[in-house]
Amino acid sequence: MTIGEYVKKNRKAAGLTQEEFALRSGLGLRFVRELEQGKETVRLDKVNQALEMFGAKAGVVRGNDDE
């Protein structure tokens, strides 16, 4: 599942429209739409602002093969 799919699924589960989610999260409607549509270039700080609504956070995860 992508971050956009995660946000969309949880937004809908919370009963929020994209507009309501944008207002409550402090993000622009355009950003929310682009995130949910899978835009490849989005700002990580804004992604985390969206994810905070669901108690989640995105970041870099280092795998064992990177040593």
All heavy atoms as TSV, in Angstrom:
chain	resi	resn	atom	element	x	y	z
A	1	MET	N	N	0.852	-1.180	0.000
A	1	MET	CA	C	0.000	0.000	0.000
A	1	MET	C	C	0.895	1.239	0.000
A	1	MET	O	O	1.838	1.330	0.765
A	1	MET	CB	C	-0.893	-0.024	1.255
A	1	MET	CG	C	-1.734	1.204	1.432
A	1	MET	SD	S	-2.790	1.227	2.902
A	1	MET	CE	C	-3.904	-0.098	2.548
A	2	THR	N	N	0.575	2.171	-0.870
A	2	THR	CA	C	1.326	3.424	-0.916
A	2	THR	C	C	0.843	4.368	0.184
A	2	THR	O	O	-0.217	4.153	0.790
A	2	THR	CB	C	1.151	4.125	-2.276
A	2	THR	OG1	O	-0.220	4.548	-2.388
A	2	THR	CG2	C	1.537	3.216	-3.435
A	3	ILE	N	N	1.603	5.430	0.413
A	3	ILE	CA	C	1.194	6.425	1.407
A	3	ILE	C	C	-0.126	7.066	0.985
A	3	ILE	O	O	-1.015	7.270	1.810
A	3	ILE	CB	C	2.293	7.485	1.602
A	3	ILE	CG1	C	3.507	6.844	2.281
A	3	ILE	CG2	C	1.776	8.665	2.414
A	3	ILE	CD1	C	4.711	7.753	2.384
A	4	GLY	N	N	-0.256	7.356	-0.300
A	4	GLY	CA	C	-1.500	7.949	-0.796
A	4	GLY	C	C	-2.695	7.051	-0.565
A	4	GLY	O	O	-3.770	7.510	-0.172
A	5	GLU	N	N	-2.522	5.757	-0.806
A	5	GLU	CA	C	-3.606	4.794	-0.568
A	5	GLU	C	C	-3.936	4.718	0.915
A	5	GLU	O	O	-5.107	4.630	1.294
A	5	GLU	CB	C	-3.207	3.415	-1.099
A	5	GLU	CG	C	-3.120	3.338	-2.598
A	5	GLU	CD	C	-2.446	2.069	-3.106
A	5	GLU	OE1	O	-1.721	1.403	-2.324
A	5	GLU	OE2	O	-2.635	1.748	-4.289
A	6	TYR	N	N	-2.906	4.778	1.748
A	6	TYR	CA	C	-3.101	4.748	3.202
A	6	TYR	C	C	-3.916	5.960	3.661
A	6	TYR	O	O	-4.866	5.822	4.437
A	6	TYR	CB	C	-1.742	4.713	3.905
A	6	TYR	CG	C	-1.811	4.773	5.398
A	6	TYR	CD1	C	-1.984	3.615	6.154
A	6	TYR	CD2	C	-1.697	5.985	6.078
A	6	TYR	CE1	C	-2.049	3.672	7.535
A	6	TYR	CE2	C	-1.761	6.047	7.453
A	6	TYR	CZ	C	-1.940	4.884	8.183
A	6	TYR	OH	O	-2.010	4.948	9.555
A	7	VAL	N	N	-3.534	7.125	3.174
A	7	VAL	CA	C	-4.242	8.348	3.557
A	7	VAL	C	C	-5.693	8.287	3.090
A	7	VAL	O	O	-6.620	8.569	3.854
A	7	VAL	CB	C	-3.526	9.593	2.989
A	7	VAL	CG1	C	-4.393	10.847	3.137
A	7	VAL	CG2	C	-2.188	9.789	3.679
A	8	LYS	N	N	-5.897	7.884	1.847
A	8	LYS	CA	C	-7.256	7.819	1.303
A	8	LYS	C	C	-8.118	6.837	2.084
A	8	LYS	O	O	-9.260	7.147	2.450
A	8	LYS	CB	C	-7.200	7.410	-0.166
A	8	LYS	CG	C	-8.545	7.413	-0.850
A	8	LYS	CD	C	-8.389	7.111	-2.331
A	8	LYS	CE	C	-9.699	7.210	-3.082
A	8	LYS	NZ	N	-9.509	7.006	-4.527
A	9	LYS	N	N	-7.583	5.661	2.358
A	9	LYS	CA	C	-8.328	4.639	3.103
A	9	LYS	C	C	-8.718	5.146	4.491
A	9	LYS	O	O	-9.872	5.025	4.908
A	9	LYS	CB	C	-7.473	3.375	3.229
A	9	LYS	CG	C	-8.101	2.290	4.062
A	9	LYS	CD	C	-7.139	1.122	4.232
A	9	LYS	CE	C	-7.670	0.156	5.274
A	9	LYS	NZ	N	-6.672	-0.832	5.660
A	10	ASN	N	N	-7.766	5.737	5.193
A	10	ASN	CA	C	-8.042	6.213	6.546
A	10	ASN	C	C	-8.917	7.460	6.561
A	10	ASN	O	O	-9.730	7.636	7.470
A	10	ASN	CB	C	-6.725	6.440	7.288
A	10	ASN	CG	C	-6.109	5.137	7.716
A	10	ASN	OD1	O	-6.533	4.536	8.697
A	10	ASN	ND2	N	-5.133	4.656	6.967
A	11	ARG	N	N	-8.759	8.301	5.550
A	11	ARG	CA	C	-9.623	9.481	5.453
A	11	ARG	C	C	-11.069	9.055	5.283
A	11	ARG	O	O	-11.973	9.556	5.958
A	11	ARG	CB	C	-9.180	10.362	4.275
A	11	ARG	CG	C	-10.131	11.517	4.003
A	11	ARG	CD	C	-9.747	12.312	2.784
A	11	ARG	NE	N	-9.720	11.565	1.532
A	11	ARG	CZ	C	-10.791	11.208	0.836
A	11	ARG	NH1	N	-12.017	11.485	1.264
A	11	ARG	NH2	N	-10.661	10.553	-0.314
A	12	LYS	N	N	-11.282	8.102	4.385
A	12	LYS	CA	C	-12.646	7.621	4.148
A	12	LYS	C	C	-13.198	6.909	5.372
A	12	LYS	O	O	-14.380	7.061	5.706
A	12	LYS	CB	C	-12.672	6.698	2.927
A	12	LYS	CG	C	-12.529	7.455	1.621
A	12	LYS	CD	C	-12.703	6.538	0.432
A	12	LYS	CE	C	-12.763	7.328	-0.854
A	12	LYS	NZ	N	-13.146	6.502	-1.996
A	13	ALA	N	N	-12.361	6.134	6.055
A	13	ALA	CA	C	-12.795	5.442	7.274
A	13	ALA	C	C	-13.206	6.443	8.354
A	13	ALA	O	O	-14.087	6.158	9.169
A	13	ALA	CB	C	-11.685	4.524	7.786
A	14	ALA	N	N	-12.579	7.614	8.347
A	14	ALA	CA	C	-12.926	8.664	9.301
A	14	ALA	C	C	-14.148	9.458	8.851
A	14	ALA	O	O	-14.613	10.348	9.569
A	14	ALA	CB	C	-11.734	9.603	9.493
A	15	GLY	N	N	-14.649	9.149	7.653
A	15	GLY	CA	C	-15.834	9.833	7.148
A	15	GLY	C	C	-15.572	11.246	6.669
A	15	GLY	O	O	-16.469	12.088	6.703
A	16	LEU	N	N	-14.347	11.505	6.212
A	16	LEU	CA	C	-13.989	12.846	5.774
A	16	LEU	C	C	-13.877	12.923	4.257
A	16	LEU	O	O	-13.350	12.012	3.622
A	16	LEU	CB	C	-12.630	13.246	6.364
A	16	LEU	CG	C	-12.525	13.320	7.883
A	16	LEU	CD1	C	-11.078	13.534	8.301
A	16	LEU	CD2	C	-13.399	14.420	8.431
A	17	THR	N	N	-14.352	14.020	3.706
A	17	THR	CA	C	-14.111	14.295	2.296
A	17	THR	C	C	-12.679	14.818	2.170
A	17	THR	O	O	-12.042	15.169	3.173
A	17	THR	CB	C	-15.075	15.369	1.760
A	17	THR	OG1	O	-14.800	16.610	2.436
A	17	THR	CG2	C	-16.524	14.970	1.953
A	18	GLN	N	N	-12.188	14.912	0.948
A	18	GLN	CA	C	-10.858	15.487	0.754
A	18	GLN	C	C	-10.816	16.924	1.264
A	18	GLN	O	O	-9.823	17.341	1.872
A	18	GLN	CB	C	-10.465	15.453	-0.724
A	18	GLN	CG	C	-10.105	14.075	-1.217
A	18	GLN	CD	C	-9.713	14.078	-2.683
A	18	GLN	OE1	O	-10.181	14.890	-3.474
A	18	GLN	NE2	N	-8.858	13.136	-3.054
A	19	GLU	N	N	-11.874	17.653	1.051
A	19	GLU	CA	C	-11.940	19.041	1.498
A	19	GLU	C	C	-11.876	19.131	3.025
A	19	GLU	O	O	-11.142	19.956	3.578
A	19	GLU	CB	C	-13.217	19.718	0.983
A	19	GLU	CG	C	-13.251	19.898	-0.516
A	19	GLU	CD	C	-13.791	18.675	-1.281
A	19	GLU	OE1	O	-14.081	17.631	-0.659
A	19	GLU	OE2	O	-13.904	18.764	-2.503
A	20	GLU	N	N	-12.648	18.290	3.704
A	20	GLU	CA	C	-12.650	18.289	5.170
A	20	GLU	C	C	-11.288	17.874	5.716
A	20	GLU	O	O	-10.791	18.458	6.682
A	20	GLU	CB	C	-13.736	17.342	5.696
A	20	GLU	CG	C	-15.145	17.817	5.421
A	20	GLU	CD	C	-16.202	16.746	5.658
A	20	GLU	OE1	O	-15.894	15.541	5.549
A	20	GLU	OE2	O	-17.350	17.135	5.955
A	21	PHE	N	N	-10.703	16.866	5.082
A	21	PHE	CA	C	-9.381	16.409	5.519
A	21	PHE	C	C	-8.347	17.520	5.351
A	21	PHE	O	O	-7.524	17.748	6.241
A	21	PHE	CB	C	-8.963	15.164	4.733
A	21	PHE	CG	C	-7.614	14.643	5.138
A	21	PHE	CD1	C	-7.473	13.864	6.274
A	21	PHE	CD2	C	-6.483	14.935	4.390
A	21	PHE	CE1	C	-6.227	13.394	6.667
A	21	PHE	CE2	C	-5.240	14.469	4.769
A	21	PHE	CZ	C	-5.114	13.695	5.907
A	22	ALA	N	N	-8.390	18.205	4.216
A	22	ALA	CA	C	-7.454	19.301	3.967
A	22	ALA	C	C	-7.586	20.383	5.034
A	22	ALA	O	O	-6.578	20.850	5.585
A	22	ALA	CB	C	-7.682	19.885	2.572
A	23	LEU	N	N	-8.806	20.750	5.354
A	23	LEU	CA	C	-9.026	21.776	6.376
A	23	LEU	C	C	-8.527	21.331	7.742
A	23	LEU	O	O	-7.840	22.074	8.438
A	23	LEU	CB	C	-10.514	22.129	6.465
A	23	LEU	CG	C	-11.056	23.010	5.349
A	23	LEU	CD1	C	-12.580	23.108	5.439
A	23	LEU	CD2	C	-10.443	24.401	5.423
A	24	ARG	N	N	-8.860	20.128	8.144
A	24	ARG	CA	C	-8.479	19.641	9.477
A	24	ARG	C	C	-6.975	19.421	9.615
A	24	ARG	O	O	-6.427	19.593	10.698
A	24	ARG	CB	C	-9.216	18.344	9.807
A	24	ARG	CG	C	-10.684	18.561	10.043
A	24	ARG	CD	C	-11.334	17.321	10.577
A	24	ARG	NE	N	-12.769	17.501	10.679
A	24	ARG	CZ	C	-13.567	16.642	11.261
A	24	ARG	NH1	N	-13.090	15.532	11.788
A	24	ARG	NH2	N	-14.858	16.874	11.327
A	25	SER	N	N	-6.322	19.035	8.528
A	25	SER	CA	C	-4.891	18.766	8.592
A	25	SER	C	C	-4.049	20.009	8.330
A	25	SER	O	O	-2.842	20.002	8.548
A	25	SER	CB	C	-4.506	17.682	7.588
A	25	SER	OG	O	-4.726	18.130	6.256
A	26	GLY	N	N	-4.682	21.070	7.845
A	26	GLY	CA	C	-3.954	22.297	7.544
A	26	GLY	C	C	-3.226	22.245	6.208
A	26	GLY	O	O	-2.316	23.034	5.961
A	27	LEU	N	N	-3.625	21.318	5.354
A	27	LEU	CA	C	-3.018	21.162	4.041
A	27	LEU	C	C	-3.933	21.717	2.964
A	27	LEU	O	O	-5.125	21.883	3.184
A	27	LEU	CB	C	-2.748	19.679	3.761
A	27	LEU	CG	C	-1.732	19.010	4.673
A	27	LEU	CD1	C	-1.804	17.509	4.547
A	27	LEU	CD2	C	-0.329	19.517	4.349
A	28	GLY	N	N	-3.377	21.961	1.806
A	28	GLY	CA	C	-4.177	22.415	0.685
A	28	GLY	C	C	-4.904	21.251	0.035
A	28	GLY	O	O	-4.421	20.120	0.024
A	29	LEU	N	N	-6.057	21.538	-0.514
A	29	LEU	CA	C	-6.849	20.513	-1.196
A	29	LEU	C	C	-6.070	19.918	-2.365
A	29	LEU	O	O	-6.097	18.710	-2.582
A	29	LEU	CB	C	-8.175	21.102	-1.676
A	29	LEU	CG	C	-9.091	20.167	-2.458
A	29	LEU	CD1	C	-9.428	18.915	-1.649
A	29	LEU	CD2	C	-10.354	20.904	-2.874
A	30	ARG	N	N	-5.376	20.750	-3.095
A	30	ARG	CA	C	-4.585	20.261	-4.233
A	30	ARG	C	C	-3.549	19.231	-3.777
A	30	ARG	O	O	-3.370	18.199	-4.413
A	30	ARG	CB	C	-3.901	21.421	-4.938
A	30	ARG	CG	C	-3.069	20.995	-6.113
A	30	ARG	CD	C	-2.463	22.186	-6.807
A	30	ARG	NE	N	-1.583	21.751	-7.875
A	30	ARG	CZ	C	-0.924	22.566	-8.655
A	30	ARG	NH1	N	-1.038	23.871	-8.505
A	30	ARG	NH2	N	-0.136	22.107	-9.591
A	31	PHE	N	N	-2.861	19.515	-2.661
A	31	PHE	CA	C	-1.863	18.574	-2.152
A	31	PHE	C	C	-2.513	17.246	-1.782
A	31	PHE	O	O	-1.996	16.177	-2.108
A	31	PHE	CB	C	-1.124	19.144	-0.938
A	31	PHE	CG	C	-0.153	18.159	-0.362
A	31	PHE	CD1	C	1.101	18.001	-0.917
A	31	PHE	CD2	C	-0.512	17.356	0.709
A	31	PHE	CE1	C	1.997	17.070	-0.415
A	31	PHE	CE2	C	0.365	16.417	1.218
A	31	PHE	CZ	C	1.624	16.271	0.660
A	32	VAL	N	N	-3.637	17.293	-1.092
A	32	VAL	CA	C	-4.331	16.067	-0.680
A	32	VAL	C	C	-4.712	15.249	-1.906
A	32	VAL	O	O	-4.494	14.035	-1.948
A	32	VAL	CB	C	-5.580	16.389	0.184
A	32	VAL	CG1	C	-6.407	15.140	0.437
A	32	VAL	CG2	C	-5.157	17.034	1.500
A	33	ARG	N	N	-5.248	15.899	-2.911
A	33	ARG	CA	C	-5.629	15.197	-4.138
A	33	ARG	C	C	-4.415	14.557	-4.806
A	33	ARG	O	O	-4.456	13.398	-5.221
A	33	ARG	CB	C	-6.323	16.150	-5.108
A	33	ARG	CG	C	-7.723	16.507	-4.676
A	33	ARG	CD	C	-8.390	17.427	-5.677
A	33	ARG	NE	N	-9.787	17.654	-5.286
A	33	ARG	CZ	C	-10.484	18.714	-5.633
A	33	ARG	NH1	N	-9.947	19.656	-6.384
A	33	ARG	NH2	N	-11.724	18.843	-5.242
A	34	GLU	N	N	-3.346	15.317	-4.934
A	34	GLU	CA	C	-2.141	14.793	-5.577
A	34	GLU	C	C	-1.536	13.636	-4.778
A	34	GLU	O	O	-1.079	12.654	-5.357
A	34	GLU	CB	C	-1.118	15.906	-5.773
A	34	GLU	CG	C	-1.530	16.904	-6.835
A	34	GLU	CD	C	-0.571	18.068	-6.989
A	34	GLU	OE1	O	0.320	18.261	-6.116
A	34	GLU	OE2	O	-0.705	18.800	-7.981
A	35	LEU	N	N	-1.534	13.745	-3.470
A	35	LEU	CA	C	-1.004	12.676	-2.623
A	35	LEU	C	C	-1.801	11.397	-2.828
A	35	LEU	O	O	-1.231	10.317	-3.042
A	35	LEU	CB	C	-1.043	13.105	-1.154
A	35	LEU	CG	C	-0.572	12.079	-0.128
A	35	LEU	CD1	C	0.897	11.730	-0.347
A	35	LEU	CD2	C	-0.797	12.599	1.282
A	36	GLU	N	N	-3.115	11.509	-2.775
A	36	GLU	CA	C	-3.966	10.333	-2.927
A	36	GLU	C	C	-3.894	9.755	-4.343
A	36	GLU	O	O	-4.099	8.558	-4.523
A	36	GLU	CB	C	-5.417	10.670	-2.570
A	36	GLU	CG	C	-5.613	10.891	-1.083
A	36	GLU	CD	C	-7.068	11.039	-0.691
A	36	GLU	OE1	O	-7.968	10.962	-1.561
A	36	GLU	OE2	O	-7.325	11.237	0.515
A	37	GLN	N	N	-3.575	10.570	-5.317
A	37	GLN	CA	C	-3.460	10.102	-6.692
A	37	GLN	C	C	-2.073	9.539	-6.997
A	37	GLN	O	O	-1.829	9.066	-8.100
A	37	GLN	CB	C	-3.799	11.225	-7.674
A	37	GLN	CG	C	-5.261	11.611	-7.640
A	37	GLN	CD	C	-5.561	12.854	-8.468
A	37	GLN	OE1	O	-4.679	13.442	-9.086
A	37	GLN	NE2	N	-6.827	13.267	-8.459
A	38	GLY	N	N	-1.179	9.584	-6.020
A	38	GLY	CA	C	0.129	8.964	-6.181
A	38	GLY	C	C	1.187	9.819	-6.839
A	38	GLY	O	O	2.139	9.292	-7.422
A	39	LYS	N	N	1.068	11.136	-6.733
A	39	LYS	CA	C	2.105	12.004	-7.298
A	39	LYS	C	C	3.449	11.593	-6.714
A	39	LYS	O	O	3.593	11.412	-5.515
A	39	LYS	CB	C	1.811	13.472	-6.995
A	39	LYS	CG	C	2.826	14.406	-7.612
A	39	LYS	CD	C	2.502	15.857	-7.357
A	39	LYS	CE	C	3.593	16.724	-7.974
A	39	LYS	NZ	N	3.452	18.109	-7.568
A	40	GLU	N	N	4.441	11.458	-7.568
A	40	GLU	CA	C	5.739	10.937	-7.149
A	40	GLU	C	C	6.600	11.944	-6.409
A	40	GLU	O	O	7.461	11.557	-5.614
A	40	GLU	CB	C	6.501	10.400	-8.359
A	40	GLU	CG	C	5.855	9.148	-8.928
A	40	GLU	CD	C	6.660	8.530	-10.039
A	40	GLU	OE1	O	7.854	8.846	-10.159
A	40	GLU	OE2	O	6.094	7.734	-10.790
A	41	THR	N	N	6.401	13.228	-6.644
A	41	THR	CA	C	7.215	14.237	-5.976
A	41	THR	C	C	6.338	15.067	-5.049
A	41	THR	O	O	5.593	15.939	-5.490
A	41	THR	CB	C	7.906	15.151	-6.998
A	41	THR	OG1	O	6.913	15.710	-7.865
A	41	THR	CG2	C	8.923	14.384	-7.826
A	42	VAL	N	N	6.408	14.766	-3.769
A	42	VAL	CA	C	5.676	15.522	-2.750
A	42	VAL	C	C	6.635	15.826	-1.604
A	42	VAL	O	O	7.614	15.117	-1.393
A	42	VAL	CB	C	4.442	14.748	-2.216
A	42	VAL	CG1	C	3.359	14.649	-3.267
A	42	VAL	CG2	C	4.826	13.394	-1.702
A	43	ARG	N	N	6.355	16.856	-0.868
A	43	ARG	CA	C	7.221	17.249	0.248
A	43	ARG	C	C	6.973	16.337	1.449
A	43	ARG	O	O	5.833	16.144	1.872
A	43	ARG	CB	C	6.944	18.696	0.631
A	43	ARG	CG	C	7.458	19.669	-0.405
A	43	ARG	CD	C	7.215	21.104	-0.052
A	43	ARG	NE	N	7.353	21.402	1.364
A	43	ARG	CZ	C	7.046	22.584	1.887
A	43	ARG	NH1	N	6.584	23.552	1.121
A	43	ARG	NH2	N	7.191	22.804	3.180
A	44	LEU	N	N	8.048	15.816	1.998
A	44	LEU	CA	C	7.950	14.890	3.121
A	44	LEU	C	C	7.315	15.552	4.342
A	44	LEU	O	O	6.548	14.914	5.052
A	44	LEU	CB	C	9.322	14.317	3.471
A	44	LEU	CG	C	9.348	13.227	4.532
A	44	LEU	CD1	C	8.469	12.044	4.132
A	44	LEU	CD2	C	10.765	12.772	4.794
A	45	ASP	N	N	7.599	16.820	4.573
A	45	ASP	CA	C	6.999	17.489	5.726
A	45	ASP	C	C	5.476	17.544	5.596
A	45	ASP	O	O	4.754	17.347	6.583
A	45	ASP	CB	C	7.584	18.880	5.940
A	45	ASP	CG	C	7.359	19.851	4.786
A	45	ASP	OD1	O	7.318	19.401	3.622
A	45	ASP	OD2	O	7.249	21.062	5.045
A	46	LYS	N	N	4.987	17.761	4.381
A	46	LYS	CA	C	3.536	17.786	4.170
A	46	LYS	C	C	2.945	16.383	4.247
A	46	LYS	O	O	1.830	16.206	4.741
A	46	LYS	CB	C	3.198	18.440	2.836
A	46	LYS	CG	C	3.419	19.935	2.838
A	46	LYS	CD	C	2.890	20.551	1.574
A	46	LYS	CE	C	2.943	22.055	1.648
A	46	LYS	NZ	N	2.206	22.675	0.544
A	47	VAL	N	N	3.684	15.393	3.762
A	47	VAL	CA	C	3.232	13.996	3.889
A	47	VAL	C	C	3.068	13.664	5.364
A	47	VAL	O	O	2.052	13.106	5.784
A	47	VAL	CB	C	4.221	13.020	3.212
A	47	VAL	CG1	C	3.886	11.583	3.568
A	47	VAL	CG2	C	4.214	13.210	1.711
A	48	ASN	N	N	4.047	14.030	6.170
A	48	ASN	CA	C	3.963	13.755	7.604
A	48	ASN	C	C	2.849	14.550	8.270
A	48	ASN	O	O	2.222	14.059	9.214
A	48	ASN	CB	C	5.308	14.000	8.283
A	48	ASN	CG	C	6.237	12.822	8.122
A	48	ASN	OD1	O	5.807	11.672	8.167
A	48	ASN	ND2	N	7.508	13.093	7.917
A	49	GLN	N	N	2.567	15.719	7.779
A	49	GLN	CA	C	1.444	16.503	8.301
A	49	GLN	C	C	0.134	15.762	8.052
A	49	GLN	O	O	-0.741	15.718	8.922
A	49	GLN	CB	C	1.433	17.880	7.634
A	49	GLN	CG	C	0.502	18.875	8.264
A	49	GLN	CD	C	0.668	20.261	7.654
A	49	GLN	OE1	O	1.687	20.587	7.043
A	49	GLN	NE2	N	-0.351	21.085	7.814
A	50	ALA	N	N	0.003	15.149	6.885
A	50	ALA	CA	C	-1.190	14.360	6.568
A	50	ALA	C	C	-1.235	13.101	7.429
A	50	ALA	O	O	-2.282	12.754	7.987
A	50	ALA	CB	C	-1.212	13.987	5.082
A	51	LEU	N	N	-0.102	12.423	7.553
A	51	LEU	CA	C	-0.060	11.175	8.317
A	51	LEU	C	C	-0.311	11.379	9.809
A	51	LEU	O	O	-0.813	10.480	10.486
A	51	LEU	CB	C	1.285	10.470	8.098
A	51	LEU	CG	C	1.522	9.912	6.701
A	51	LEU	CD1	C	2.945	9.371	6.588
A	51	LEU	CD2	C	0.512	8.826	6.369
A	52	GLU	N	N	0.035	12.557	10.322
A	52	GLU	CA	C	-0.209	12.858	11.736
A	52	GLU	C	C	-1.679	12.717	12.107
A	52	GLU	O	O	-2.003	12.400	13.249
A	52	GLU	CB	C	0.255	14.284	12.067
A	52	GLU	CG	C	1.734	14.416	12.249
A	52	GLU	CD	C	2.148	15.861	12.534
A	52	GLU	OE1	O	1.276	16.695	12.869
A	52	GLU	OE2	O	3.340	16.149	12.407
A	53	MET	N	N	-2.548	12.918	11.146
A	53	MET	CA	C	-3.989	12.783	11.400
A	53	MET	C	C	-4.338	11.364	11.829
A	53	MET	O	O	-5.365	11.140	12.465
A	53	MET	CB	C	-4.784	13.161	10.143
A	53	MET	CG	C	-4.678	14.602	9.728
A	53	MET	SD	S	-5.627	15.717	10.766
A	53	MET	CE	C	-7.290	15.250	10.311
A	54	PHE	N	N	-3.492	10.402	11.488
A	54	PHE	CA	C	-3.757	9.000	11.809
A	54	PHE	C	C	-2.704	8.425	12.753
A	54	PHE	O	O	-2.573	7.208	12.895
A	54	PHE	CB	C	-3.812	8.176	10.520
A	54	PHE	CG	C	-4.685	8.802	9.465
A	54	PHE	CD1	C	-4.149	9.270	8.281
A	54	PHE	CD2	C	-6.046	8.962	9.679
A	54	PHE	CE1	C	-4.947	9.873	7.314
A	54	PHE	CE2	C	-6.849	9.567	8.723
A	54	PHE	CZ	C	-6.298	10.018	7.544
A	55	GLY	N	N	-1.923	9.289	13.384
A	55	GLY	CA	C	-0.903	8.843	14.318
A	55	GLY	C	C	0.260	8.129	13.654
A	55	GLY	O	O	0.906	7.285	14.274
A	56	ALA	N	N	0.547	8.461	12.398
A	56	ALA	CA	C	1.624	7.807	11.658
A	56	ALA	C	C	2.642	8.851	11.205
A	56	ALA	O	O	2.391	10.058	11.252
A	56	ALA	CB	C	1.064	7.057	10.453
A	57	LYS	N	N	3.811	8.361	10.759
A	57	LYS	CA	C	4.870	9.246	10.288
A	57	LYS	C	C	5.697	8.509	9.249
A	57	LYS	O	O	5.941	7.307	9.376
A	57	LYS	CB	C	5.756	9.657	11.462
A	57	LYS	CG	C	6.813	10.667	11.135
A	57	LYS	CD	C	7.572	11.074	12.381
A	57	LYS	CE	C	8.619	12.108	12.022
A	57	LYS	NZ	N	9.380	12.524	13.217
A	58	ALA	N	N	6.143	9.219	8.219
A	58	ALA	CA	C	7.004	8.633	7.178
A	58	ALA	C	C	8.436	9.073	7.431
A	58	ALA	O	O	8.693	10.156	7.946
A	58	ALA	CB	C	6.554	9.098	5.805
A	59	GLY	N	N	9.355	8.220	7.055
A	59	GLY	CA	C	10.759	8.560	7.198
A	59	GLY	C	C	11.623	7.546	6.483
A	59	GLY	O	O	11.129	6.628	5.828
A	60	VAL	N	N	12.907	7.707	6.620
A	60	VAL	CA	C	13.853	6.803	6.000
A	60	VAL	C	C	14.073	5.600	6.902
A	60	VAL	O	O	14.281	5.742	8.104
A	60	VAL	CB	C	15.203	7.523	5.760
A	60	VAL	CG1	C	16.237	6.568	5.179
A	60	VAL	CG2	C	15.000	8.715	4.864
A	61	VAL	N	N	14.002	4.424	6.295
A	61	VAL	CA	C	14.252	3.194	7.032
A	61	VAL	C	C	15.478	2.553	6.415
A	61	VAL	O	O	15.522	2.296	5.211
A	61	VAL	CB	C	13.047	2.231	6.963
A	61	VAL	CG1	C	13.362	0.933	7.672
A	61	VAL	CG2	C	11.815	2.887	7.543
A	62	ARG	N	N	16.440	2.285	7.230
A	62	ARG	CA	C	17.674	1.681	6.732
A	62	ARG	C	C	17.582	0.174	6.852
A	62	ARG	O	O	17.324	-0.369	7.917
A	62	ARG	CB	C	18.857	2.210	7.525
A	62	ARG	CG	C	20.156	1.764	6.965
A	62	ARG	CD	C	21.280	2.454	7.650
A	62	ARG	NE	N	22.507	1.917	7.083
A	62	ARG	CZ	C	23.687	2.210	7.508
A	62	ARG	NH1	N	23.828	3.020	8.527
A	62	ARG	NH2	N	24.745	1.687	6.956
A	63	GLY	N	N	17.797	-0.504	5.731
A	63	GLY	CA	C	17.764	-1.960	5.715
A	63	GLY	C	C	19.100	-2.559	6.118
A	63	GLY	O	O	20.121	-1.877	6.191
A	64	ASN	N	N	19.140	-3.852	6.366
A	64	ASN	CA	C	20.358	-4.538	6.773
A	64	ASN	C	C	21.405	-4.576	5.670
A	64	ASN	O	O	22.591	-4.694	5.942
A	64	ASN	CB	C	20.037	-5.964	7.219
A	64	ASN	CG	C	19.219	-5.979	8.500
A	64	ASN	OD1	O	19.275	-5.035	9.278
A	64	ASN	ND2	N	18.466	-7.034	8.712
A	65	ASP	N	N	20.996	-4.484	4.417
A	65	ASP	CA	C	21.925	-4.572	3.288
A	65	ASP	C	C	22.712	-3.288	3.047
A	65	ASP	O	O	23.613	-3.263	2.238
A	65	ASP	CB	C	21.167	-4.936	2.006
A	65	ASP	CG	C	20.547	-6.323	2.093
A	65	ASP	OD1	O	21.005	-7.138	2.908
A	65	ASP	OD2	O	19.586	-6.585	1.331
A	66	ASP	N	N	22.377	-2.221	3.763
A	66	ASP	CA	C	23.009	-0.919	3.533
A	66	ASP	C	C	24.284	-0.722	4.330
A	66	ASP	O	O	24.854	0.350	4.308
A	66	ASP	CB	C	22.028	0.211	3.866
A	66	ASP	CG	C	20.853	0.250	2.902
A	66	ASP	OD1	O	20.985	-0.295	1.789
A	66	ASP	OD2	O	19.813	0.817	3.270
A	67	GLU	N	N	24.742	-1.694	5.022
A	67	GLU	CA	C	25.924	-1.512	5.895
A	67	GLU	C	C	27.216	-1.542	5.131
A	67	GLU	O	O	27.445	-2.129	4.166
A	67	GLU	CB	C	25.934	-2.608	6.964
A	67	GLU	CG	C	24.749	-2.493	7.857
A	67	GLU	CD	C	24.702	-3.575	8.930
A	67	GLU	OE1	O	25.161	-4.686	8.704
A	67	GLU	OE2	O	24.198	-3.241	10.011
